[in-house]
Amino acid sequence: MAASMSGISQVNIAAASTVSDDPQVQLALAGGFQLIHILQVYTSSMMALAVWDWMVCARMEWYRIWKREWSAIKCLYIWTRYYGIACFAVNLWLFNAEFTIEQCKTLHYLIAATCMWVTLGSEAILAIRTYAFLGKKLWVGILMSVMLLGETAFLLYVSIAAVYQIPPPIGDRGPCTASDKPGKHVVSGFWLAPVVFDLICTAMTVGKSWKLRDVGVRSGLVSIFVREGIFYFIAVAGVNVLNAAFMIQSSNPSLQNINCYLALVLSQVLCCRLVLNLRSQTDQSTTHTTSESHPSFAVSASRNPPNYSIPLKKYRGAAGMKSQDAHSDDLFDGVKVQVSHPRDFTVSETN
């Protein structure tokens, strides 16, 4: 690998020597060629990762997505998965083909304008899951909708007004790439906005899971939602913050895009995996109970015959008492418990 990279470096220096006899100019041009080559290899590798994950998940997807009835999550999954792959292919073409400066003046807008919808698809899935997990409360739905609309408006602004065409290192032809406008750091917000959104959703999810834990409700579905939701946030937020840091540095515009594909592909892959794994847990549940008022999640006894049902919407543990020892008003909207053992529960998704 080192020999290969050394060979590429020599080729880059040889190409730069045909443009200028100044050694410093040659080194600068060779460095630009090297970064473009790394960007092309990196984006190609991320595209391969997206396709590989789709192929690995094809069987699960058939049973857990395509054979299920249509819903908002199903539509968003299909959009995020298949539009995402198409979007990655378009951007791979822009980064690897050769375009004139005039051609790229229009095409460079496609980079952010197409990728933003992959990000928003992942965010919408996370928003709906958070809304359902918190009992489909009205204020949660309003909050998620306002945050999604705000993020959409900001990403549209970045895509239209904030991106800047990176000129080719030599001549008037080269790959079509884009970055922040010189002296500006607006495009950094393209990566930081999802971090803020994911942080709010993750905090709300963790808070709800602690409430469930405090009253003794244990569930495989809840565990998957919380565990993978936290992992999703840590992984995607870490890469997005790194992207923002690369965008803020302005010494080399070609370096600003180096991690963009990693952030986009990672968010798409992890979000699709979250949906598939949640539906897998639903399929493994032994009983399926539908809540009359809020059919988002149902909690059912994992042991044999259920004895009776308690709508948790009208049930809250009194101060200093466990939920099974108290009989008072409100606890978890959209959840019904079938009890055969006070601390042995599984949760099944009914939507």
C-alpha positions, -999 to +999 in steps of 0.1 A: +000+000+000+028+024+009+046+016-024+013+021-042+008+055-026+044+064-032+039+056-069+008+078-070+027+106-054+054+104-080+028+104-108+013+135-092+047+153-090+054+143-126+020+157-137+027+189-117+061+193-133+045+196-167+027+227-155+054+246-136+092+245-131+089+260-096+094+231-070+070+247-045+043+251-071+049+215-081+045+203-045+013+223-041-002+209-073+008+174-064-008+178-030-040+189-047-040+159-070-033+136-040-063+149-021-086+146-051-074+110-056-081+102-019-116+118-021-124+096-052-112+064-035-130+073-003-163+080-019-161+049-040-154+028-009-184+044+009-206+037-021-195+001-020-204+000+017-239+013+010-245-013-017-230-041+004-253-033+034-283-033+011-274-067-003-267-081+032-301-069+044-321-078+013-337-109+028-346-091+060-359-062+040-382-084+020-399-099+050-398-069+074-405-041+049-419-052+015-443-078+029-456-055+056-486-032+050-478+004+039-470+029+067-451+061+072-420+041+084-422+018+054-423+047+029-394+065+047-373+033+049-377+028+011-369+064+004-339+065+026-325+032+014-331+035-024-330+073-029-299+072-008-281+048-031-292+067-061-280+100-045-246+084-037-242+072-072-249+108-086-223+123-063-198+095-071-202+105-107-196+142-099-165+134-079-149+110-104-158+123-139-143+154-156-164+185-161-156+220-174-158+249-150-189+261-168-206+227-165-198+225-128-212+259-121-247+243-122-238+207-112-220+216-080-253+226-064-265+189-068-240+178-041-258+193-011-292+196-027-294+158-033-277+146-001-299+167+022-329+145+015-310+114+026-303+131+059-339+142+063-352+108+055-331+093+084-341+122+107-378+116+098-375+079+107-359+088+140-386+115+147-415+091+141-399+064+163-393+089+191-429+101+188-442+066+190-419+056+218-431+085+239-468+075+235-477+096+205-482+127+227-493+158+208-465+180+221-439+155+210-454+154+175-454+192+173-418+194+185-406+167+161-425+185+132-411+219+140-375+206+143-378+187+110-392+218+092-365+240+107-338+216+097-353+213+061-353+251+057-317+254+069-304+226+047-322+242+017-306+275+024-271+258+026-277+239-006-288+270-026-269+299-011-239+287+009-220+261-013-190+272-034-176+255-065-140+243-060-121+250-092-099+222-107-062+223-097-051+226-134-068+239-165-106+242-169-115+205-164-117+182-134-141+166-109-171+187-097-168+193-060-181+220-036-173+235-002-179+266+020-176+299+003-142+315+011-141+329+046-175+315+054-184+285+076-221+281+068-218+246+053-205+234+087-241+238+099-251+212+072-234+186+095-241+202+129-279+206+124-285+168+124-263+165+155-286+188+174-317+170+162-303+136+171-293+148+205-328+159+213-344+127+201-318+106+220-322+125+252-360+121+251-357+084+243-333+078+272-355+097+296-385+076+287-365+044+290-355+053+325-392+058+334-400+024+321-371+009+340-382+026+373-416+009+371-401-025+364-410-027+327-384-048+308-386-052+271-365-064+242-380-038+219-372-010+243-337-023+248-330-024+210-345+011+205-324+026+233-292+007+226-292+012+188-305+047+191-276+057+214-251+039+191-266+057+161-263+091+178-227+085+190-215+072+156-233+098+134-227+127+157-190+119+159-186+118+121-207+149+116-187+169+142-156+158+124-171+169+091-179+203+106-143+206+118-129+198+083-153+224+069-142+251+093-105+247+082-100+267+051-064+260+042-073+234+016-109+234+002-105+199-013-099+186+023-133+199+034-153+172+017-131+142+028-156+128+053-189+138+037-197+105+022-189+086+055-214+107+074-241+103+047-237+065+043-233+059+080-265+077+089-284+058+061-271+024+070-276+027+107-310+042+104-322+014+081-306-012+104-325+003+133-359-001+115-351-037+105-339-047+140-370-032+157-392-051+133-372-082+140-380-079+177-416-074+169-417-106+148-402-126+177-428-114+202-450-142+214-481-121+218-493-089+201-516-066+220-532-035+205-538-004+226-572+010+220-563+046+224-527+048+210-516+017+189-479+025+190-464+000+215-480-027+235-464-045+265-475-081+270-466-108+295-439-132+282-453-161+302-482-181+292-518-170+296-524-133+305-547-128+334-559-092+330-551-059+313-542-026+328-542+005+305-511+024+317-526+056+305-547+056+336-521+041+360-493+057+379-474+046+409-479+067+440-450+085+455-425+061+470-443+030+456-436+007+426-462+008+398-475-027+406-483-016+442-503+016+434-535+023+416-538+059+405-540+081+374-514+084+345-483+067+334-474+059+298-497+070+270-502+044+243-491+014+264-512-015+277-500-042+301-512-077+303-500-091+336-492-126+346-461-118+365-454-084+379-419-080+365-417-102+334-427-082+303-419-080+266-429-052+243-443-056+208-447-029+182-482-029+168-479-001+142 
